[in-house]
């Protein structure tokens, strides 16, 4: 095979990989835009791009400093970058001095590109599908540390692309699961133990007879169970949560239209990484037809055998010791055995060795007081392979309660089991990617803060020196101001990273709220007085002198509100109002409102103002600066304390930002 043919095959495989990612021509996404903004900020670059290339074009999933959403494939920088080894980086300090790019239309002219640094986006399969790159119209140097940071950002972009593809696959899988559930009449649900929130599949709505376009509450579902089955259902849920075993039981339900149906409900708890019960996953199956058929078969052996012969599910009659006395012909298509080959042999011979203890345990219970149960297990086929099946057991007892025989209905469960496993794996991968992102932001913030602290310290030493000229002193002032602004940005990112990771803990100690208010006001009074604004404070008499909570976090939220009020107010002033509402004998709800006479906030911007990386002023001038994290961090902290935040604003007249938190009162 010639080198040209090999190159064509490699390019074809690369283009196929790009198409397989399902990301081309998708709308802009904040998580990609955050990464390009971060790259532009870290490297102080005017242009930052996430680009992918198919057969005909270079398409930008995210772009900063560049308007066209796509270009042709004539970009020489990408052409060379994509041919780098997997995980490689192409660095061009000055394109005018590089013969590969000097004659390019992108480089020629006074405003042409001079600097390029692009880290290839390499998929797990080893294909280079695009780049995360920064560009500049001036030559630049790029250190090994810069290259390593760009590589890490590119790896994050690749992870987000993989996550996007996995989410798309998960959506397709979910649609297939919905179809399988509709055909098999099996629905699933999931209960969040901490919040009590329940999600139901559409098939659950259909099984219980509720319209799918209306909310379905736990009480409404509980009410459809027959009275004699409600206590058993509640007891099953308690056992699942407390003991950890999988539970299942059959019950009668009465739908809202009066129809009585028979269902099998089963549940299994899920644990988080700390071994704490996180959720309960359950399956409910409409077995009305099967149950009715089994009741009829119990009354007539001949009718039973005739019906069993024509059912797709395998029906078998077992003695209490597990040996079969009858197996329906459907077993041939499921396991490959003829009924005569299995007759008289114990059921456990046809079950995977790892699943046999659970089956024997079920037989012991069915021989005792248990009447019905359902198991999911791997059945052994005649060719040596295994298949996941769901088996519903029902004990046939005499008047004295002694088990005469056990009726088992076996259904192929392999499709649903595979879908459940795929969903779990997709969820685990998504959670792992989110954790890696949070870990990266935290590490990056720590790494940046150490050298930046030195810059600020040396700037202050330089300011204190005598003999500085006006120009030198102005430079020192600007270095200190820029360093402090950047340190505030890094601290915001670090705070939000900690909040996302759940690493923020709250103090519970007595404090004087009036002292907290005074300390916060003193910090911003210099800025307020410098702008010629007035400041007012009103503390209601109902506010206790001493409260119990976290004064540091309260001060952080209050400072953010006060700082924003002073920043966005040019005329008039800033006021703080504090009120209190009793909640109980030793609890009180504190409300703190910060009002200003500043620029105000447009209604559309106000809707997302407390979201991360959102600012009211999104123009390119960014007159007031900031990361857009301060209000998001404040909201997270207030909600962590059990409170809530809000704002009211009239554009051009001012705003009021408030928060309410419950605090303790000393006895």
C-alpha positions in Angstrom: 0.0 0.0 0.0 1.4 3.4 -1.0 2.1 6.2 1.5 -0.7 8.3 -0.1 -3.3 5.5 0.3 -2.2 5.1 4.0 -2.6 8.9 4.5 -6.0 8.8 3.0 -7.1 6.0 5.2 -5.8 7.8 8.3 -7.6 11.0 7.3 -10.8 9.0 6.6 -10.7 7.4 10.0 -10.1 10.9 11.6 -13.1 12.4 9.8 -15.2 9.4 10.8 -14.2 10.0 14.4 -15.2 13.6 14.2 -18.6 12.6 12.8 -19.0 10.0 15.5 -18.6 12.6 18.2 -21.9 14.1 17.3 -20.7 17.6 18.0 -20.4 19.3 14.6 -23.0 22.1 14.1 -24.3 21.9 17.7 -25.3 25.2 19.4 -22.8 27.0 21.6 -22.3 25.6 25.1 -21.2 27.5 28.2 -18.9 24.7 29.4 -16.8 25.1 26.2 -17.0 28.9 26.2 -15.7 28.9 29.8 -12.6 26.9 28.7 -11.8 29.3 25.8 -12.3 32.3 28.0 -10.1 30.7 30.6 -7.4 30.0 28.0 -7.6 33.6 26.7 -7.4 35.0 30.3 -4.5 32.7 31.4 -2.3 33.5 28.3 -3.6 37.0 27.8 -4.4 36.1 24.2 -6.9 38.1 22.0 -8.1 34.9 20.2 -8.8 31.5 21.7 -10.6 28.7 19.7 -11.9 25.2 20.0 -11.9 23.9 16.4 -12.8 20.7 14.8 -12.3 19.8 11.1 -14.3 17.5 8.8 -13.8 16.9 5.1 -14.5 20.5 3.9 -14.2 23.0 6.7 -12.8 24.0 10.1 -15.7 24.5 12.5 -15.4 26.4 15.8 -17.3 24.9 18.8 -16.2 27.9 20.9 -14.5 31.1 19.9 -13.2 34.1 21.7 -12.1 37.1 19.7 -13.2 35.7 16.3 -16.5 36.1 14.5 -16.9 33.5 11.7 -18.3 30.2 13.1 -16.3 28.3 10.5 -13.7 28.6 7.8 -12.4 26.5 4.9 -9.7 23.9 5.3 -7.0 26.4 4.1 -5.8 27.3 7.6 -2.1 26.1 7.5 -1.8 26.3 11.3 -4.5 23.7 11.8 -3.1 21.6 9.0 0.2 21.3 10.7 -1.2 21.0 14.2 -3.5 18.1 13.4 -0.5 16.1 12.1 1.3 16.4 15.4 1.5 13.1 17.4 -1.5 12.4 19.6 -1.4 14.8 22.5 1.1 17.1 20.8 1.4 20.9 20.7 2.3 23.1 17.7 4.0 26.4 18.8 4.8 29.1 16.3 6.5 32.1 18.1 6.6 34.3 14.9 4.9 33.1 11.8 6.7 35.6 9.6 10.0 33.8 10.4 8.6 30.4 9.8 8.8 29.2 6.2 5.7 27.0 6.7 3.5 30.0 7.4 5.2 33.2 6.2 3.4 33.2 2.8 0.0 32.4 4.2 -2.8 35.0 3.7 -3.5 34.7 7.4 0.1 36.0 8.1 0.7 38.5 5.4 0.0 42.2 6.2 0.4 44.4 9.2 -2.6 42.9 11.0 -1.8 39.3 10.1 -1.3 36.5 12.7 2.2 36.2 14.2 1.8 33.8 17.1 0.1 30.5 17.3 0.0 27.8 20.0 -2.4 24.8 19.4 -2.8 21.7 21.5 -4.4 18.9 19.5 -7.6 17.3 20.8 -6.9 13.6 20.7 -9.7 11.1 21.3 -9.2 7.8 23.3 -9.0 6.0 20.0 -5.8 8.1 19.1 -7.3 10.3 16.4 -6.6 14.1 16.3 -10.0 15.7 15.7 -9.2 19.3 16.4 -7.3 21.8 18.5 -7.6 24.2 21.4 -5.5 27.1 20.2 -4.6 30.7 21.1 -3.5 33.3 18.5 -2.0 36.7 18.6 -1.1 39.4 16.0 2.2 40.0 17.8 5.1 37.6 18.1 5.3 35.9 21.6 7.4 33.5 23.6 5.8 30.4 25.0 7.4 28.5 27.9 7.3 24.9 28.8 5.0 25.8 31.7 2.7 27.6 29.3 2.7 24.5 27.0 1.8 22.2 29.9 -1.1 24.4 30.9 -2.4 24.6 27.4 -2.2 20.8 27.2 -4.2 20.4 30.4 -6.9 22.8 29.1 -7.0 20.8 25.8 -7.4 17.6 27.7 -10.4 19.2 29.5 -11.9 20.1 26.2 -11.5 16.5 25.0 -13.2 15.2 28.1 -16.1 17.6 27.5 -16.4 16.5 23.9 -16.5 12.8 25.0 -19.1 13.7 27.7 -21.2 15.4 25.0 -21.0 12.3 22.9 -21.9 10.1 25.8 -24.9 12.3 26.7 -26.1 12.0 23.1 -25.7 8.2 23.3 -27.4 8.1 26.7 -30.4 10.0 25.2 -30.6 7.4 22.4 -30.3 4.7 25.0 -33.1 6.2 27.0 -35.4 6.4 24.0 -34.7 2.7 23.4 -35.3 1.9 27.1 -38.7 3.7 26.9 -39.6 1.6 23.8 -38.5 -1.6 25.6 -40.5 -0.7 28.7 -43.6 0.1 26.6 -43.3 -3.3 24.9 -42.6 -5.3 28.0 -44.9 -3.2 30.3 -42.1 -2.7 32.8 -41.5 0.7 34.3 -38.7 2.0 36.5 -38.4 4.7 39.2 -35.7 6.2 41.4 -36.1 7.8 44.8 -33.5 10.3 46.2 -33.3 9.4 49.9 -32.1 12.8 51.1 -34.6 15.0 49.2 -37.5 12.5 48.8 -37.7 13.4 45.1 -38.9 10.6 42.8 -38.5 10.2 39.1 -40.8 7.9 37.2 -40.5 6.5 33.7 -43.5 7.0 31.4 -44.4 3.3 31.6 -45.0 3.7 35.4 -47.6 6.3 34.6 -49.3 3.9 32.1 -49.1 1.0 34.5 -50.8 3.0 37.3 -53.2 4.7 35.0 -52.1 8.3 35.4 -51.7 10.9 32.5 -48.1 11.4 31.7 -48.4 15.2 31.3 -49.2 15.7 35.0 -46.9 15.5 38.1 -47.0 12.2 39.9 -46.6 12.3 43.7 -45.5 9.4 46.0 -48.8 9.7 47.8 -50.8 9.3 44.6 -48.9 6.1 43.8 -49.3 4.7 47.3 -53.0 5.3 47.1 -53.5 3.0 44.2 -52.2 -0.1 46.1 -54.9 -2.2 47.7 -55.1 -1.5 51.4 -53.8 -4.9 52.4 -50.7 -4.3 50.2 -49.7 -0.8 51.4 -48.2 -1.9 54.7 -46.2 -4.6 52.9 -44.9 -2.0 50.3 -43.8 0.4 53.0 -42.1 -2.4 55.0 -40.3 -3.5 51.8 -39.0 0.0 51.3 -37.7 0.2 54.9 -35.9 -3.1 54.5 -34.3 -2.1 51.3 -33.0 1.1 52.8 -31.9 -0.4 56.1 -30.7 -3.9 55.2 -29.5 -3.3 51.6 -31.0 -6.5 50.1 -33.1 -6.4 46.9 -36.7 -6.8 47.7 -39.7 -7.5 45.5 -43.4 -8.3 46.1 -46.6 -8.7 44.1 -49.5 -6.5 44.8 -52.9 -5.5 43.6 -53.5 -1.9 42.4 -56.7 0.0 41.7 -56.2 2.5 39.0 -58.0 5.9 39.0 -60.5 4.5 36.4 -61.4 1.6 38.8 -59.6 -1.1 37.0 -57.8 -3.7 39.2 -54.4 -4.8 38.1 -51.6 -7.0 39.4 -48.0 -5.8 39.5 -44.6 -6.9 40.7 -42.6 -4.2 42.4 -38.9 -4.6 43.2 -36.4 -2.3 44.7 -32.6 -2.1 45.4 -30.7 0.7 47.2 -27.8 2.6 45.8 -24.8 3.7 47.9 -22.5 6.7 47.4 -18.8 6.6 47.7 -19.0 7.0 51.4 -21.2 3.9 51.8 -24.2 6.1 52.6 -27.6 5.2 51.1 -28.0 7.7 48.2 -31.1 6.5 46.4 -33.4 3.5 45.9 -33.9 2.2 42.3 -37.1 0.2 41.6 -38.9 -1.6 38.8 -42.6 -2.2 38.6 -44.1 -4.6 36.1 -47.7 -5.1 35.0 -48.3 -8.8 35.4 -52.0 -8.6 35.3 -52.3 -10.9 32.2 -49.7 -13.3 33.5 -51.3 -13.4 37.0 -54.8 -14.0 35.6 -53.4 -16.8 33.4 -51.7 -18.4 36.4 -54.9 -18.2 38.4 -56.8 -19.9 35.6 -54.0 -22.5 35.2 -54.3 -23.4 38.9 -58.0 -24.2 38.3 -57.5 -26.2 35.2 -54.3 -28.3 34.6 -55.3 -28.8 30.9 -55.9 -25.1 30.3 -52.8 -24.2 32.1 -50.6 -26.5 29.9 -52.3 -25.3 26.7 -51.7 -21.6 27.6 -48.1 -22.2 28.8 -47.2 -23.9 25.6 -48.1 -20.8 23.6 -46.5 -18.2 25.9 -43.2 -16.5 25.1 -42.2 -16.6 28.7 -41.0 -19.8 30.2 -43.4 -21.3 32.7 -42.3 -24.1 35.0 -43.7 -26.0 37.9 -41.2 -26.8 40.6 -41.3 -29.0 43.7 -40.2 -27.3 46.9 -36.7 -28.7 46.5 -36.3 -26.9 43.1 -36.8 -29.9 40.8 -39.1 -29.4 37.9 -42.2 -31.3 37.1 -43.2 -29.3 34.1 -41.4 -26.8 31.8 -43.1 -25.0 28.9 -41.7 -25.4 25.3 -40.7 -21.7 25.3 -37.5 -22.8 27.2 -36.1 -24.1 23.9 -35.8 -20.6 22.4 -34.6 -19.1 25.7 -32.0 -21.6 26.8 -31.7 -24.1 23.9 -32.8 -27.1 26.0 -35.9 -29.3 25.2 -38.2 -29.6 28.2 -37.4 -33.3 28.4 -33.7 -32.5 28.9 -34.5 -30.4 32.0 -37.3 -32.4 33.5 -36.5 -33.7 37.0 -33.2 -31.7 37.4 -32.9 -29.0 40.1 -33.4 -25.5 38.8 -30.0 -24.4 40.3 -28.2 -26.6 37.7 -29.3 -24.0 35.0 -28.3 -20.9 37.0 -24.9 -19.2 37.0 -22.9 -20.5 40.0 -22.6 -16.9 41.4 -26.4 -16.5 41.4 -27.3 -19.9 42.9 -27.2 -18.9 46.6 -29.9 -16.3 46.0 -32.0 -18.8 44.2 -31.7 -21.4 47.0 -32.5 -18.7 49.5 -35.7 -17.9 47.6 -36.7 -21.6 47.6 -36.3 -21.7 51.4 -38.5 -18.6 51.8 -41.1 -19.9 49.4 -41.2 -23.2 51.3 -41.9 -21.1 54.4 -44.2 -18.2 54.7 -43.3 -16.3 51.5 -45.8 -16.6 48.7 -44.3 -14.6 45.9 -40.9 -13.1 44.9 -38.9 -12.1 41.8 -35.3 -12.7 41.0 -33.0 -11.4 38.3 -30.2 -13.9 37.5 -28.1 -15.4 34.8 -29.4 -18.6 33.3 -27.0 -21.0 31.7 -27.8 -21.9 28.0 -27.1 -25.3 26.5 -24.2 -23.9 24.5 -22.4 -22.7 27.7 -23.3 -19.0 27.4 -25.5 -17.2 29.9 -28.5 -14.9 29.6 -30.0 -12.5 32.1 -33.6 -13.5 33.0 -36.2 -12.3 35.4 -38.0 -15.1 37.2 -41.3 -14.5 39.1 -42.0 -17.3 41.7 -45.4 -18.0 43.3 -45.9 -20.6 45.9 -49.0 -22.8 45.7 -50.0 -23.7 49.3 -52.6 -25.9 50.9 -55.1 -24.8 53.5 -52.5 -25.3 56.2 -50.0 -23.0 54.5 -47.7 -25.8 53.4 -46.0 -25.2 50.0 -47.2 -27.9 47.5 -45.3 -26.5 44.5 -43.8 -23.4 43.1 -44.8 -21.8 39.8 -42.0 -19.9 38.1 -42.4 -17.5 35.1 -39.0 -16.8 33.4 -38.6 -13.9 31.0 -35.6 -12.8 29.0 -34.2 -9.8 30.9 -30.9 -9.3 28.9 -31.9 -6.1 27.0 -33.2 -4.2 30.0 -30.2 -5.3 32.1 -27.8 -4.1 29.5 -29.6 -0.8 29.2 -29.4 -0.3 33.0 -25.7 -1.1 33.0 -25.1 1.4 30.2 -27.0 4.1 32.0 -25.0 3.5 35.2 -21.7 3.6 33.3 -22.7 6.8 31.5 -23.6 8.4 34.9 -20.3 7.3 36.4 -18.3 8.7 33.5 -20.1 12.0 33.7 -19.5 12.3 37.5 -15.8 11.4 37.0 -15.4 14.2 34.4 -17.1 16.7 36.7 -14.9 15.8 39.6 -11.7 16.1 37.4 -12.8 19.6 36.3 -13.4 20.7 39.9 -10.0 19.2 41.0 -8.3 21.1 38.1 -9.8 24.4 39.0 -8.8 24.0 42.6 -5.2 23.0 41.8 -4.9 25.8 39.2 -6.1 28.4 41.7 -3.6 27.3 44.3 -0.8 27.3 41.8 -1.5 30.8 40.6 -2.1 32.3 44.0 1.4 31.5 45.4 3.4 33.5 42.8 0.7 36.2 42.6 1.1 36.8 46.4 4.8 37.5 45.8 4.0 40.0 43.0 1.6 41.9 45.3 4.1 41.9 48.2 7.0 43.1 46.1 4.7 45.8 44.6 3.9 47.1 48.0 7.6 47.1 49.0 8.3 49.1 45.8 5.6 51.6 46.6 7.2 52.2 50.0 10.5 53.1 48.5 11.5 56.8 48.5 12.8 58.4 45.4 10.4 56.9 42.9 9.5 59.2 40.0 5.9 59.8 39.0 6.1 57.3 36.1 7.7 54.6 38.3 5.2 55.1 41.1 2.3 55.0 38.6 3.7 51.7 37.3 4.0 50.3 40.8 0.4 51.3 41.6 -0.9 49.6 38.5 1.0 46.4 39.2 -0.4 46.3 42.8 -3.9 47.0 41.6 -3.8 44.5 38.8 -2.3 41.9 41.1 -5.1 42.4 43.7 -7.8 42.2 41.1 -6.4 39.0 39.7 -6.0 37.6 43.3 -9.7 38.3 43.8 -10.6 36.5 40.6 -8.5 33.5 41.7 -10.1 33.5 45.2 -13.6 33.5 43.6 -12.7 30.5 41.4 -11.2 28.7 44.5 -14.3 29.4 46.6 -16.6 28.2 43.9 -14.5 25.1 43.3 -14.7 24.3 47.1 -18.5 24.8 47.0 -18.9 22.5 44.0 -16.8 19.8 45.7 -18.8 20.2 49.0 -15.6 21.1 50.8 -17.0 24.2 52.6 -18.0 23.7 56.2 -19.8 26.2 58.4 -19.0 27.4 61.9 -21.6 27.5 64.6 -20.5 29.9 67.3 -21.9 33.0 69.0 -21.3 36.4 67.4 -22.5 40.0 67.4 -24.2 40.8 64.1 -23.8 44.5 64.6 -20.0 44.0 64.8 -20.1 42.0 61.6 -22.1 44.8 59.9 -19.6 47.5 61.2 -16.6 45.5 60.0 -18.0 45.0 56.6 -19.0 48.7 56.2 -15.5 49.9 57.3 -13.9 47.9 54.4 -16.0 49.6 51.7 -16.4 53.0 53.3 -13.2 54.2 51.7 -14.6 53.4 48.2 -17.9 55.0 49.1 -16.4 58.2 50.5 -14.0 58.5 47.6 -16.9 58.6 45.2 -18.8 61.2 47.3 -21.7 58.8 48.2 -23.7 58.7 51.4 -24.0 55.6 53.5 -26.9 54.6 55.8 -27.7 51.7 58.1 -30.9 50.6 59.8 -31.0 47.7 62.3 -34.4 46.8 63.6 -34.9 46.5 67.4 -36.0 42.9 66.9 -32.6 41.8 65.8 -30.9 39.9 68.8 -27.6 41.2 70.1 -26.0 37.8 69.9 -26.6 35.1 67.3 -25.2 31.7 66.6 -23.8 30.9 63.1 -20.9 31.5 60.8 -20.0 35.2 61.0 -17.1 34.9 58.5 -19.4 33.5 55.7 -22.1 36.1 56.6 -19.5 38.9 56.3 -18.3 37.4 52.9 -21.8 37.6 51.5 -22.5 41.1 52.9 -19.1 42.4 51.6 -20.0 41.1 48.1 -23.3 42.9 48.1 -21.8 46.1 49.6 -18.9 46.0 47.1 -21.2 45.6 44.2 -23.4 48.5 45.4 -20.4 50.8 45.7 -19.0 49.7 42.4 -22.1 50.3 40.4 -23.2 53.5 42.1 -21.9 56.9 40.8 -24.3 59.3 42.5 -26.5 59.0 45.6 -25.6 56.4 48.2 -25.8 52.9 49.7 -27.9 51.7 52.6 -28.2 48.5 54.6 -31.4 47.3 56.3 -31.5 44.5 58.8 -34.6 42.8 60.1 -35.5 39.7 62.1 -38.5 37.2 62.2 -38.8 34.6 65.0 -38.9 31.0 63.8 -39.0 29.2 67.1 -37.8 29.7 70.7 -34.2 29.6 69.8 -34.2 30.3 66.0 -34.6 33.5 64.1 -34.7 34.4 60.4 -32.4 37.3 59.7 -33.0 39.4 56.5 -30.2 41.8 55.3 -30.9 44.1 52.3 -28.3 46.2 50.6 -29.8 49.0 48.4 -28.1 51.5 46.1 -29.0 54.3 43.7 -26.8 52.9 40.9 -27.2 51.8 37.3 -29.7 49.0 38.1 -30.1 45.8 36.3 -32.2 45.0 33.2 -35.0 42.4 33.8 -33.5 39.9 31.4 -30.1 40.1 33.0 -31.6 39.8 36.5 -33.0 36.3 35.8 -29.5 34.7 35.7 -27.6 37.2 37.8 -26.9 34.6 40.6 -25.6 32.0 38.1 -21.8 31.5 37.9 -19.8 33.5 35.4 -22.8 35.8 34.7 -22.6 39.6 34.8 -25.3 42.2 34.2 -22.9 44.0 31.8 -21.9 41.6 29.0 -20.5 44.3 26.6 -17.0 44.1 25.4 -16.0 47.2 27.4 -16.7 45.3 30.7 -16.6 48.7 32.5 -16.9 47.4 36.0 -14.8 44.2 35.8 -15.3 41.1 37.9 -15.6 37.4 37.3 -19.3 37.0 37.6 -18.7 34.5 40.4 -19.3 36.8 43.5 -23.1 36.6 43.4 -23.0 32.9 42.6 -20.7 32.2 45.5 -23.0 34.3 47.8 -26.0 32.3 46.7 -24.2 29.0 47.3 -23.1 30.1 50.8 -26.6 31.4 51.8 -28.2 28.2 50.6 -25.6 26.2 52.4 -26.7 28.0 55.6 -30.3 27.1 54.8 -31.3 30.5 53.4 -32.2 32.2 50.1 -31.2 35.3 48.1 -33.0 37.7 45.8 -32.9 41.1 44.2 -35.2 43.8 42.9 -34.0 46.5 40.5 -35.2 49.4 38.4 -32.8 50.1 35.5 -31.2 53.6 36.0 -32.6 54.0 39.5 -30.9 51.4 41.6 -31.1 47.9 43.0 -31.7 46.0 46.3 -29.9 42.7 46.9 -31.1 40.8 49.9 -30.6 37.5 51.6 -32.3 35.6 54.5 -30.7 33.0 56.7 -31.9 31.1 59.8 -29.6 31.6 62.8 -29.6 30.4 66.3 -30.2 32.4 69.4 -28.4 31.7 72.7 -30.6 30.3 75.5 
